[in-house]
Amino acid sequence: MANRHDATCVSRYTPRMKLVFIHGAPAAGKLTTAKALLAQTSGRLFDNHAAIDVARTVFDFGTPGFWELVQTVRMSVLDAALAQDLPLLVMTFVYVDPLDLPTFAQFEEIVERRGGQLLPVYLKCSTEEIVRRIGTPDRAARRKMISETGVQQFIDQHAVSPVPRRNCLVLDSEANSAEANALAIKRHFCLS
């Protein structure tokens, strides 16, 4: 018997590249979920912090020119992946509404213009759980946000939310393991 997801997988259109756009608050489990998804599928990872790390080699975090360079790196990576017909790219991102909507629209435009498909996934997680996770050694080693006060202020000041798209899959990264969420993404978007 076919599972309930099979009907959504049948399509005459096969996009050149699928971009799974995993977004959520800092420490919501985006990178962990992305790695779990790639353990179950064949694809590549574009961790948003790779673009941030490039910009940090030239500018101090947040100084003039920093975010412009980050976005240039992001767009170059997407363009290169699309040009080479990479079948699956998984990208992580902290999406703040409405501030990041123009950035997301740029991702969407380049992917669609090049015949790809953007598949948004939002990981929800309670503030209490995010505060518990924020100070891990892995986050510190990767120069990510590690301050409980800093993450609490970030969440209080910004509307971290799902991208405003009907096809955005919302998953709970507190109640579900990264592996369970990865399986849900794989089934929902028919990833092989």
ZIMO-V799298 format. One record per residue. N is the residue number from 1. D_FIRST is the distance of its C-alpha to the first C-alpha in whole Angstrom. Layout:
BEGIN
n=[N/N]
d_first=[D_FIRST/D_FIRST]
END
This chain:
BEGIN
n=[1/2/3/4/5/6/7/8/9/10/11/12/13/14/15/16/17/18/19/20/21/22/23/24/25/26/27/28/29/30/31/32/33/34/35/36/37/38/39/40/41/42/43/44/45/46/47/48/49/50/51/52/53/54/55/56/57/58/59/60/61/62/63/64/65/66/67/68/69/70/71/72/73/74/75/76/77/78/79/80/81/82/83/84/85/86/87/88/89/90/91/92/93/94/95/96/97/98/99/100/101/102/103/104/105/106/107/108/109/110/111/112/113/114/115/116/117/118/119/120/121/122/123/124/125/126/127/128/129/130/131/132/133/134/135/136/137/138/139/140/141/142/143/144/145/146/147/148/149/150/151/152/153/154/155/156/157/158/159/160/161/162/163/164/165/166/167/168/169/170/171/172/173/174/175/176/177/178/179/180/181/182/183/184/185/186/187/188/189/190/191/192]
d_first=[0/4/6/9/12/10/12/15/15/16/19/22/24/24/27/30/29/27/29/28/31/30/33/35/38/40/38/35/33/33/34/32/29/29/30/27/25/27/26/22/23/26/28/32/33/36/37/39/42/43/44/46/47/49/50/52/54/56/56/56/53/53/56/57/55/52/50/50/50/47/45/47/45/42/42/43/40/38/40/40/36/36/38/37/33/32/28/28/30/30/33/34/37/39/38/41/41/43/45/42/41/43/42/38/39/41/37/35/38/38/34/34/37/36/33/31/28/29/27/28/27/30/30/32/34/37/40/41/38/39/43/42/40/43/45/43/45/43/43/47/47/45/48/45/46/47/49/48/51/50/46/47/49/47/44/47/48/45/42/39/36/33/34/34/31/28/26/27/25/26/26/28/29/31/29/26/27/27/24/22/23/23/19/19/21/19/15/17/19/17/19/19]
END
